[in-house]
Amino acid sequence: VQLQASGGGLVQAGGSLRLSCAASGSIRRIIDMGWYRQAPGKQRELVASITSSGSTDYADSVKDRFTISRDNVKKTVYLQMNRLKPEDTAVYYCSAKIIPNYGSPTYYWGQGTQVTVSS
């Protein structure tokens, strides 16, 4: 099982970016999916999460600016980021709780994608 994230980049404050993360491999079912971020010198934090039924949760700092969604057919989770601020600068990681074809539910991580917001 692999998670492949994409969509990061450099954007000016107030701009938008859309991150994508596709799961692949021997997957029986994807349960929860989410996005985390880690800024230099800081701990990794949860940005947004979405359950298999579509329930979402957001960090207070991104509410009303970021939107998480998922396409269960494509096994992909998205993070639409609007009105970006310099403090959103971080490496963004996707994560998913996946039941593989053989084995127990396991958390998997993507490789991280850099988001840089200039002021």
ROZA-864910 format. One record per residue: residue in one letter; z, y, x of N, C-alpha, C in turn. Coordinates in steps of 0.05 Angstrom, whole numbers, plus 5000, padded with zeros to 4 digits. Each point is the difference from the previous one (the first is absolute). Layout:
AZYXZYXZYX
...
% end
This chain:
V500049765017500050244983500050255018
Q498350194993499850255015499950244980
L501150225009499750254986498650205019
Q497850124990498450185015500050274987
A501350195014500250284989497850175011
S499350204985497950195009500450264984
G498750215010499950254985501650235012
G501549955022501550225012498150205014
G501250215009498550205014501550265003
L498550215007501050275004499150174977
V501950144988499450174977501750255001
Q499050224989501650254999502049984978
A502250155003502050024978498750084974
G500849864979498850054974497749824993
G499149855020497749824996500949734989
S498049824999500549734988498949795018
L501249764998499049765013500549774982
R498449795003500449754984500249775020
L502349864999500349765017499449764983
S498949805014499449744988501249785017
C500849784987501049775015499249754985
A498349845013499049764988501349755012
A500849824982501249755008497849785001
S500249835019498149785002501349755011
G498749774996501149755010500749814977
S501749815007500749794980502350104982
I499250154980501950134982500049874973
R502349934991500249894972500650234981
R501850185008500750224983501250225016
I499450254992501250245012502150114981
I502450035009502150104982500250305002
D501750105017500350295003498350105024
M499150254997498550125022501250285004
G499850105025501150265005499050135025
W500750255002499450165024502650115012
Y500149985026502250115016498950195020
R501750175011499050175022502250045021
Q499250055024501950055022499050235016
A501650215000499450245017501349965027
P499050145020501249985027503050065000
G501649825011502850045002501549954974
K498749904980501349954974499749704992
Q501749924982499849734990497749974980
R499149764998498049944980501250044972
E498550124982501050054973497949924980
L501049924976498349934978498850254988
V497450004997498650224987499549944971
A498949774994499449934972499749704998
S500649894977499649714995498949964972
I498849764997498949934974500349704996
T500949934976500449714994497449884990
S500149744996497649864991499250094971
S502050104985499450094973499350304999
G500150135023499250285001502250215000
S502549915000502250195002500150135027
T500550265001499950145025502750145006
D500450055026502350145009499250175024
Y501250245002499250195021502550125014
A499750065025502050165014500050284987
D502350124999500250274988498150205013
S499749975026498450195015497150004994
V499049794987497149984994499449994970
K502150004983499549994971498350244992
D498249954982498250204989497850085019
R500049885024497850065019498449755008
F501449775001498849755008499849824976
T498049834999499749804979499249735012
I501649804994499449735009498649844977
S498149845008498649834980499149755014
R499249804984499149755012497749884983
D498349865013497949854987500549705006
N500949864980500849725005497749825006
V497650074990497649845005499350035030
K500050245009499350065028502349955019
K502449944989502449965017500550255018
T499850234988500150255015502050194987
V501550145017501850214991499050265012
Y500350214984499150275008502350204999
L499750205016501950234999498450255001
Q499950144977498650254999502150225006
M499450155021501950205009498850284997
N501250164983499150274994502050215009
R499150245004501750225008501749925024
L498649905020501449905024501450235015
K502349925012501650195015500249915029
P500650175019500349915027502249795003
E502050014983502249805002499149724990
D497649984989498949744993498849865024
T499850145022498849885024501649765009
A498749775003501349755007497949785003
V500949775010498449764998500849864974
Y498049954984500449874974499449715001
Y501849844990499749715000500049894971
C498249824995500149864974501649745003
S501149924978501649765000499549864973
A500249745001499749854975501749745001
K501249944977501449754997498049804988
I499349805016497849824993501049714999
I499049854980500449715000497549885011
P500149885023497649885012499449744985
N497649895006499349754987501949785007
Y501050015024502049805009502450155012
G502349994987502350145011501550164979
S502050145011501850164982499150295000
P500950154981499450295000500950135025
T498250165012500550135026499050284999
Y501450185015499150275003498150025023
Y497750124996498050055021499650305003
W499250075025499650285007497250055011
G498950234993497550085012500550135027
Q497850085013500250085028500850305003
G500150154978500650285002497650175003
T500050234987497950205002501250275003
Q499050165019501250265006499050214980
V501950154989499450234983501250255014
T498350195006500950255013499350234982
V501950164993499650244983500650255017
S497950165004500450245016500750244982
S501550185011501050234984498150245002
% end
